Amino acid sequence: MTLMVGRQPILDQHGVTYGYELLYRGDGDHDFFKISAEEVTSSVINSSFFETEIGSISSGKVSFINFTAQLILDEIWRVVPKHRVVIEFLETIEATPEIIAAAKNMKAADYKIALDDFVYREDLEPLIELADIIKVDIQDNDSATIASFARRFLPKGKIMLAEKVETLQEFKTCRDLGYTLFQGYFFARPSLMPTTSRQDSKTSKLRLMQKIHDPDVDYGELVEVLKADPNLSLKLLKYINSVAMGVRHEITSLRMALALIGLMNFKKWASVLIMASFSDGNPMELLRLTLIRGRFCELLSEAIGQADHSSEYFLVGIFSLLDATLDKPMDVLVKDLPLADEIIETLLGHETRYQQILRIAYTLESNMEIKTKLDEIGCKLDEATVAQINQSAIIWSDEIIKL
């Protein structure tokens, strides 16, 4: 049996990544719904902490992992490092004397406990007392209930986590109620309410992006444009010299870089750097998601025989979050970018060859079943291979962020 681990980010009230809930999906050879929850969690633990470098799936952050009653009673949680995990008690768990005793053992061993998909029941009080984090699904609860949970449990020292936060307004509402952890992709949505100072800085970088992708720009002109920003030039050389590029000899000038890696790769890396510069004032998780999506689209395109266009797939991936990064509608942004028509059509949501790959990236991020999406585009890759490609993209993005 192959189970592939997905993840969903959990941010704090300042937009800093606190951790990831590790999620799971089955492969095409098994009926996922016939696999026991115990097998699923065991496979997630194995994939996350033993088959790969510890912490790589969660980018070195805290991992939230669902545990069933049986796994709690069997003390399987003892095999995972206590400072790297939060043990999530599934909502189906009953507060039996045995479970309460196991939770006390967990706390005595210094593990953190979260109550998942929390719905209040009086019999849960012993577990509430032991829990560190209470997770509230804001889509399944009305606003009065969400607020009442905060009023009731914050004075008891509990950390309130809002699940399924999909918009900035939902984030702000829950934050104002006292919630301090937020799970979902709200940070990847444009707020469309930028401040002047942020927008002025980003506009100048956008102009630079326009020049880089001008189809009529020549090598010499491109070098001069980049040299006008010494800080950008130095960082670009550092990126290109990194192990991520696989360059064996040190590149010491922009002209040398262009000659060695080619114009398209040069534009790709310049785009990465400019997108990184846009991250000021945005959650770092947005930059990480941007890089993961770009790299995933690039690697997947190579795997399906589109290697000659892999750089274009990469650009589609990173530009697909440009609206969230710059807090502007995509249809406004693409008017200012000299990109190929098919790339622009893709970014506007129209059906293209790039859109098909982008849709698989969206599906993975949402932890939805991907076999149907793969079948739709006639992709012969199995789900395990696609999941491995996604994991490679995650590791690559972490390496780039560290530069």
PALO-843038 format. One record per residue (C-alpha): residue number from 1; residue in three letters; x, y, z. Coordinates in pm, 1 decimal, padded with zeros to 6 digits. Layout:
<nodes>
 pos code        x        y        z
 NUM  ala        X        Y        Z
...
</nodes>
This chain:
<nodes>
 pos code        x        y        z
   1  met  00000.0  00000.0  00000.0
   2  thr  00123.1  00346.9 -00089.1
   3  leu -00010.9  00646.5  00099.0
   4  met  00104.6  00989.3 -00004.0
   5  val  00143.7  01262.7  00248.4
   6  gly  00004.7  01604.6  00174.9
   7  arg  00013.7  01907.3  00401.3
   8  gln -00183.2  02218.6  00481.8
   9  pro -00019.2  02524.7  00637.5
  10  ile -00100.0  02659.5  00983.3
  11  leu -00004.6  03024.7  01037.8
  12  asp -00002.3  03237.3  01351.3
  13  gln -00171.7  03575.0  01393.8
  14  his  00132.6  03751.1  01245.0
  15  gly  00127.3  03542.0  00927.6
  16  val  00428.5  03333.4  01033.5
  17  thr  00415.8  02961.9  00954.6
  18  tyr  00367.9  02767.3  01278.1
  19  gly  00337.7  02420.8  01127.6
  20  tyr  00153.3  02192.3  00887.9
  21  glu -00120.7  01939.3  00929.1
  22  leu  00002.6  01626.4  00752.9
  23  leu -00277.0  01482.5  00542.2
  24  tyr -00304.9  01166.0  00340.8
  25  arg -00439.5  01028.2  00018.8
  26  gly -00441.0  00676.1 -00124.0
  27  asp -00287.7  00555.7 -00448.2
  28  gly -00473.5  00429.1 -00749.3
  29  asp -00436.3  00062.4 -00653.8
  30  his -00640.7  00077.0 -00333.7
  31  asp -00985.8  00176.4 -00222.1
  32  phe -00881.2  00450.2  00017.8
  33  phe -01203.7  00430.6  00214.0
  34  lys -01137.9  00064.5  00299.3
  35  ile -00802.9  00146.9  00457.7
  36  ser -00822.0  00174.3  00833.7
  37  ala -00747.9  00505.3  01001.8
  38  glu -00475.3  00327.8  01199.0
  39  glu -00300.5  00223.8  00875.4
  40  val -00331.3  00575.8  00741.0
  41  thr -00176.0  00746.1  01043.6
  42  ser  00099.0  00484.7  01067.0
  43  ser  00184.5  00542.5  00702.3
  44  val  00186.6  00920.7  00750.0
  45  ile  00427.6  00882.5  01043.1
  46  asn  00648.3  00643.9  00847.3
  47  ser  00659.3  00868.0  00539.7
  48  ser  00718.0  01184.7  00739.9
  49  phe  00974.9  01074.0  00996.1
  50  phe  01144.4  00755.4  00877.9
  51  glu  01140.8  00726.7  00497.3
  52  thr  01255.1  01087.3  00446.6
  53  glu  01479.5  01323.8  00636.0
  54  ile  01302.2  01418.8  00957.7
  55  gly  01113.7  01742.9  00914.7
  56  ser  01152.0  01768.9  00535.5
  57  ile  00782.3  01714.0  00462.4
  58  ser  00690.7  01985.5  00713.5
  59  ser  00983.0  02215.2  00617.1
  60  gly  01125.6  02187.5  00967.3
  61  lys  00803.9  02313.4  01127.7
  62  val  00569.0  02141.0  01370.6
  63  ser  00366.2  01852.2  01224.8
  64  phe  00000.2  01808.5  01325.2
  65  ile -00093.6  01439.0  01292.8
  66  asn -00435.8  01278.0  01338.4
  67  phe -00449.5  00991.1  01586.4
  68  thr -00729.4  00740.4  01638.1
  69  ala -00827.7  00608.3  01980.3
  70  gln -00649.2  00278.7  01915.1
  71  leu -00321.3  00444.5  01820.5
  72  ile -00342.8  00664.0  02130.5
  73  leu -00402.9  00362.0  02351.9
  74  asp -00118.7  00170.9  02182.9
  75  glu  00107.9  00473.0  02252.4
  76  ile  00222.9  00491.3  01891.0
  77  trp  00277.3  00860.4  01953.9
  78  arg  00592.1  00775.2  02146.1
  79  val  00774.8  00695.0  01818.7
  80  val  00751.8  01054.2  01691.9
  81  pro  00974.0  01333.9  01828.9
  82  lys  00770.0  01525.4  02087.1
  83  his  00899.4  01870.7  01999.0
  84  arg  00815.5  01826.1  01631.1
  85  val  00454.7  01709.2  01654.1
  86  val  00111.3  01796.8  01782.6
  87  ile -00108.1  01491.7  01843.4
  88  glu -00457.3  01555.6  01706.7
  89  phe -00738.7  01369.5  01879.5
  90  leu -00998.4  01297.4  01612.6
  91  glu -01349.2  01424.0  01678.4
  92  thr -01477.2  01064.1  01690.1
  93  ile -01272.4  00982.0  02000.2
  94  glu -01474.7  00920.1  02316.4
  95  ala -01338.8  01043.4  02648.6
  96  thr -01323.9  00700.0  02808.6
  97  pro -01121.7  00643.8  03126.3
  98  glu -00858.9  00464.9  02915.1
  99  ile -00828.8  00754.7  02669.0
 100  ile -00806.2  01008.4  02950.0
 101  ala -00531.8  00804.7  03116.0
 102  ala -00343.1  00783.9  02784.6
 103  ala -00377.5  01160.2  02735.7
 104  lys -00234.1  01217.1  03081.4
 105  asn  00062.5  00996.7  02990.8
 106  met  00104.8  01198.2  02674.3
 107  lys  00111.1  01524.0  02867.2
 108  ala  00352.0  01380.0  03125.4
 109  ala  00584.6  01295.7  02836.2
 110  asp  00563.2  01660.0  02718.9
 111  tyr  00363.1  01602.0  02399.4
 112  lys  00116.2  01864.5  02276.2
 113  ile -00249.3  01768.9  02225.2
 114  ala -00501.4  01925.2  01987.9
 115  leu -00873.1  01845.4  01974.7
 116  asp -00962.9  01825.3  01605.7
 117  asp -01291.9  01950.6  01454.7
 118  phe -01403.4  02047.3  01802.3
 119  val -01770.6  02024.6  01894.2
 120  tyr -01843.8  02075.1  02261.3
 121  arg -01980.0  01786.8  02465.3
 122  glu -01984.7  01776.3  02843.2
 123  asp -01810.3  01438.4  02849.5
 124  leu -01510.6  01594.9  02672.1
 125  glu -01425.1  01818.8  02969.5
 126  pro -01140.5  01593.9  03093.2
 127  leu -00978.7  01603.8  02747.8
 128  ile -01036.5  01978.4  02716.2
 129  glu -00845.6  02026.0  03041.8
 130  leu -00551.0  01829.4  02901.1
 131  ala -00556.2  01982.0  02552.4
 132  asp -00316.4  02256.0  02442.9
 133  ile -00495.4  02349.1  02121.3
 134  ile -00862.6  02349.7  02025.1
 135  lys -00929.5  02337.5  01650.9
 136  val -01257.7  02487.3  01533.0
 137  asp -01386.5  02433.6  01179.1
 138  ile -01520.1  02779.2  01094.3
 139  gln -01714.3  02650.6  00793.6
 140  asp -01911.2  02402.9  01005.8
 141  asn -01987.6  02641.5  01294.4
 142  asp -02180.5  02967.8  01297.3
 143  ser -02021.6  03293.8  01407.2
 144  ala -02185.3  03284.3  01751.4
 145  thr -02042.9  02938.8  01824.6
 146  ile -01696.1  03036.1  01700.2
 147  ala -01699.9  03339.2  01930.6
 148  ser -01837.3  03144.7  02228.3
 149  phe -01558.1  02886.4  02205.4
 150  ala -01300.3  03165.3  02223.9
 151  arg -01469.1  03328.1  02523.6
 152  arg -01497.0  02994.8  02702.3
 153  phe -01152.0  02845.5  02644.4
 154  leu -00909.1  03136.0  02610.4
 155  pro -00932.1  03215.8  02985.5
 156  lys -00833.8  02852.5  03046.9
 157  gly -00509.6  02905.1  02860.0
 158  lys -00608.6  02713.6  02549.0
 159  ile -00469.9  02803.6  02205.8
 160  met -00756.0  02853.4  01962.9
 161  leu -00697.7  02735.9  01605.9
 162  ala -00939.7  02826.0  01325.5
 163  glu -00963.8  02559.3  01052.9
 164  lys -01068.4  02605.2  00690.0
 165  val -00986.0  02975.4  00684.2
 166  glu -01017.3  03064.3  00316.6
 167  thr -01040.6  03443.9  00308.8
 168  leu -00854.1  03730.9  00468.6
 169  gln -01179.5  03854.4  00620.3
 170  glu -01230.8  03518.9  00794.5
 171  phe -00875.8  03539.4  00922.9
 172  lys -00925.3  03890.6  01059.2
 173  thr -01259.4  03805.4  01220.3
 174  cys -01117.7  03501.9  01402.5
 175  arg -00802.1  03689.2  01499.0
 176  asp -01012.3  03964.1  01657.3
 177  leu -01193.8  03697.8  01860.2
 178  gly -00863.7  03577.5  02004.9
 179  tyr -00777.5  03288.9  01773.6
 180  thr -00400.6  03278.3  01722.0
 181  leu -00351.7  02988.5  01478.7
 182  phe -00513.2  02965.1  01135.6
 183  gln -00527.5  02672.8  00893.7
 184  gly -00610.4  02720.6  00528.2
 185  tyr -00503.6  02910.5  00218.6
 186  phe -00642.1  03252.4  00311.6
 187  phe -00293.1  03402.9  00264.8
 188  ala -00294.1  03299.9 -00102.6
 189  arg -00595.9  03520.5 -00182.7
 190  pro -00553.9  03884.1 -00285.8
 191  ser -00693.2  04129.9 -00033.9
 192  leu -00721.7  04399.2 -00302.9
 193  met -00655.6  04662.6 -00034.3
 194  pro -00280.2  04735.0 -00059.1
 195  thr -00113.0  05012.5  00135.8
 196  thr  00059.4  05284.8 -00061.5
 197  ser  00410.6  05218.4  00071.0
 198  arg  00397.5  04849.7 -00007.8
 199  gln  00248.9  04906.2 -00350.0
 200  asp  00505.3  05168.7 -00454.9
 201  ser  00791.7  04933.6 -00377.8
 202  lys  00628.9  04641.3 -00552.8
 203  thr  00536.0  04847.8 -00857.4
 204  ser  00902.2  04928.7 -00924.8
 205  lys  00987.7  04558.7 -00906.2
 206  leu  00696.5  04478.6 -01137.4
 207  arg  00840.4  04718.0 -01394.4
 208  leu  01166.4  04526.7 -01371.6
 209  met  00976.0  04202.5 -01424.5
 210  gln  00815.3  04355.0 -01734.0
 211  lys  01154.4  04439.8 -01879.4
 212  ile  01299.3  04096.2 -01807.0
 213  his  01015.7  03925.6 -01993.2
 214  asp  01010.2  04168.0 -02285.5
 215  pro  01053.3  03937.6 -02589.3
 216  asp  01254.0  04207.6 -02767.3
 217  val  01510.3  04259.0 -02490.4
 218  asp  01863.4  04152.0 -02587.9
 219  tyr  02136.0  04008.5 -02367.1
 220  gly  02325.5  04334.2 -02326.4
 221  glu  02015.8  04536.7 -02241.8
 222  leu  01899.3  04277.6 -01990.6
 223  val  02235.8  04284.6 -01813.4
 224  glu  02227.4  04663.9 -01792.2
 225  val  01873.2  04660.7 -01653.4
 226  leu  01975.5  04423.9 -01375.9
 227  lys  02303.1  04603.6 -01303.0
 228  ala  02098.9  04913.8 -01221.3
 229  asp  01990.1  04727.0 -00907.1
 230  pro  02318.2  04609.0 -00744.0
 231  asn  02141.7  04429.7 -00461.1
 232  leu  01930.7  04233.5 -00707.9
 233  ser  02238.5  04150.8 -00918.3
 234  leu  02432.8  04014.3 -00622.5
 235  lys  02142.9  03802.7 -00502.7
 236  leu  02082.4  03672.4 -00853.5
 237  leu  02444.2  03556.6 -00883.0
 238  lys  02411.6  03387.1 -00544.0
 239  tyr  02098.4  03205.8 -00657.8
 240  ile  02255.9  03092.0 -00984.0
 241  asn  02569.8  02974.1 -00804.4
 242  ser  02364.1  02775.0 -00556.1
 243  val  02352.4  02397.6 -00554.7
 244  ala  01994.1  02427.5 -00670.5
 245  met  02122.2  02531.9 -01014.6
 246  gly  02383.1  02255.1 -01027.0
 247  val  02652.1  02496.1 -01151.7
 248  arg  02998.4  02344.6 -01107.9
 249  his  03209.8  02657.3 -01150.6
 250  glu  03147.9  02990.0 -00982.2
 251  ile  02969.2  03243.0 -01198.8
 252  thr  03104.2  03590.0 -01129.3
 253  ser  02916.6  03814.3 -01373.7
 254  leu  02569.0  03849.0 -01514.7
 255  arg  02703.0  03811.9 -01869.2
 256  met  02870.6  03484.0 -01773.5
 257  ala  02546.4  03369.5 -01617.5
 258  leu  02352.3  03442.6 -01933.3
 259  ala  02607.3  03262.7 -02148.2
 260  leu  02616.2  02951.3 -01929.0
 261  ile  02254.1  02896.2 -01835.8
 262  gly  02073.8  03057.7 -02128.2
 263  leu  01821.8  03338.2 -02152.8
 264  met  01514.2  03140.4 -02044.4
 265  asn  01677.2  03000.8 -01729.8
 266  phe  01819.7  03342.9 -01655.9
 267  lys  01472.4  03497.2 -01677.3
 268  lys  01333.8  03219.0 -01460.5
 269  trp  01580.7  03283.4 -01181.2
 270  ala  01544.3  03658.8 -01204.4
 271  ser  01168.3  03606.4 -01168.4
 272  val  01221.0  03391.3 -00857.5
 273  leu  01429.2  03664.6 -00700.1
 274  ile  01181.0  03939.0 -00781.8
 275  met  00892.1  03730.7 -00648.9
 276  ala  01095.9  03685.7 -00329.4
 277  ser  01140.6  04062.4 -00304.9
 278  phe  00761.5  04098.7 -00324.4
 279  ser  00732.8  03895.1 -00002.9
 280  asp  00793.6  04197.4  00221.9
 281  gly  00472.7  04242.5  00418.1
 282  asn  00334.6  03906.5  00300.7
 283  pro  00342.7  03577.2  00492.1
 284  met  00655.6  03375.2  00410.0
 285  glu  00421.3  03085.0  00341.1
 286  leu  00298.2  03271.0  00032.5
 287  leu  00651.1  03281.2 -00109.7
 288  arg  00700.5  02915.1 -00019.7
 289  leu  00374.7  02817.5 -00192.7
 290  thr  00474.8  03025.8 -00496.3
 291  leu  00808.2  02847.0 -00528.4
 292  ile  00657.1  02503.4 -00467.4
 293  arg  00390.5  02559.7 -00730.3
 294  gly  00640.5  02684.6 -00988.0
 295  arg  00885.8  02400.8 -00929.6
 296  phe  00607.6  02139.8 -00923.4
 297  cys  00472.5  02258.3 -01259.8
 298  glu  00825.0  02254.7 -01402.1
 299  leu  00909.2  01903.6 -01277.8
 300  leu  00573.0  01758.8 -01376.2
 301  ser  00603.6  01904.0 -01726.8
 302  glu  00940.2  01729.3 -01763.4
 303  ala  00792.0  01401.9 -01640.3
 304  ile  00516.1  01408.6 -01904.4
 305  gly  00746.9  01487.4 -02195.0
 306  gln  00719.4  01867.3 -02201.4
 307  ala  01078.8  01936.9 -02095.8
 308  asp  01130.4  02182.9 -02382.6
 309  his  00864.8  02405.5 -02223.4
 310  ser  00948.6  02342.5 -01856.6
 311  ser  01059.7  02703.8 -01798.6
 312  glu  00724.1  02829.3 -01922.0
 313  tyr  00546.9  02588.8 -01687.4
 314  phe  00762.7  02719.7 -01404.0
 315  leu  00666.2  03079.9 -01481.7
 316  val  00297.8  02988.2 -01499.1
 317  gly  00328.5  02831.8 -01154.7
 318  ile  00492.3  03127.8 -00984.4
 319  phe  00285.7  03390.5 -01164.9
 320  ser -00038.2  03212.1 -01069.4
 321  leu -00000.4  03368.7 -00723.0
 322  leu  00096.2  03714.4 -00845.3
 323  asp -00248.6  03855.4 -00762.3
 324  ala -00217.2  03746.1 -00399.1
 325  thr  00142.1  03869.4 -00382.5
 326  leu  00066.3  04216.6 -00520.7
 327  asp -00292.1  04251.2 -00395.4
 328  lys -00419.4  04326.7 -00743.7
 329  pro -00663.1  04145.6 -00972.6
 330  met -00490.5  03913.7 -01217.5
 331  asp -00659.8  04069.4 -01519.9
 332  val -00501.3  04403.6 -01428.5
 333  leu -00156.0  04256.3 -01369.8
 334  val -00129.6  04059.7 -01694.2
 335  lys -00189.8  04375.0 -01896.2
 336  asp  00148.0  04497.3 -01773.7
 337  leu  00344.0  04176.6 -01829.8
 338  pro  00484.7  04094.3 -02176.6
 339  leu  00413.0  03723.1 -02148.6
 340  ala  00314.4  03479.4 -02420.9
 341  asp -00057.7  03482.6 -02498.4
 342  glu -00104.7  03123.5 -02382.6
 343  ile  00053.9  03200.6 -02045.5
 344  ile -00171.6  03502.5 -02003.1
 345  glu -00476.9  03296.4 -02095.4
 346  thr -00373.6  03042.2 -01834.4
 347  leu -00335.6  03303.7 -01562.4
 348  leu -00682.1  03433.6 -01645.7
 349  gly -00826.2  03086.5 -01589.8
 350  his -00881.1  02979.8 -01949.3
 351  glu -00822.7  02624.6 -02068.4
 352  thr -00468.3  02571.6 -02198.9
 353  arg -00202.4  02300.7 -02180.1
 354  tyr -00047.8  02492.2 -01888.4
 355  gln -00381.6  02511.0 -01709.2
 356  gln -00402.1  02133.4 -01695.1
 357  ile -00078.4  02106.1 -01498.2
 358  leu -00170.6  02404.1 -01281.1
 359  arg -00497.8  02234.1 -01192.6
 360  ile -00309.3  01929.9 -01065.0
 361  ala -00104.6  02161.7 -00841.4
 362  tyr -00426.6  02314.1 -00704.3
 363  thr -00566.2  01966.8 -00639.6
 364  leu -00257.9  01858.5 -00445.9
 365  glu -00260.9  02175.6 -00236.5
 366  ser -00625.3  02115.8 -00146.9
 367  asn -00551.8  01751.4 -00062.3
 368  met -00815.9  01634.3 -00306.3
 369  glu -00798.4  01307.3 -00499.0
 370  ile -00576.9  01356.5 -00804.7
 371  lys -00628.9  01042.0 -01010.1
 372  thr -00925.7  01194.6 -01194.6
 373  lys -00723.6  01505.9 -01279.1
 374  leu -00437.7  01292.0 -01410.3
 375  asp -00680.7  01089.6 -01622.8
 376  glu -00837.4  01406.9 -01762.6
 377  ile -00509.0  01515.8 -01920.6
 378  gly -00408.9  01166.1 -02024.1
 379  cys -00120.1  01160.5 -01779.9
 380  lys  00028.4  00812.4 -01741.2
 381  leu  00205.5  00893.1 -01414.4
 382  asp  00069.7  00728.5 -01102.4
 383  glu -00025.9  00924.1 -00794.5
 384  ala  00279.4  00813.4 -00598.9
 385  thr  00511.7  00958.4 -00864.4
 386  val  00321.9  01287.6 -00865.4
 387  ala  00341.2  01300.5 -00486.3
 388  gln  00717.7  01242.5 -00505.0
 389  ile  00748.0  01527.3 -00753.9
 390  asn  00554.7  01749.3 -00513.8
 391  gln  00784.2  01651.7 -00227.0
 392  ser  01087.7  01735.6 -00442.5
 393  ala  00934.7  02077.3 -00506.7
 394  ile  00885.0  02131.8 -00132.5
 395  ile  01247.3  02043.3 -00055.2
 396  trp  01371.9  02265.2 -00339.2
 397  ser  01166.3  02562.1 -00219.0
 398  asp  01308.2  02525.6  00131.8
 399  glu  01662.1  02528.4 -00011.1
 400  ile  01589.9  02844.5 -00208.7
 401  ile  01435.2  03025.5  00087.5
 402  lys  01747.2  02952.1  00293.6
 403  leu  01976.5  03123.1  00037.8
</nodes>
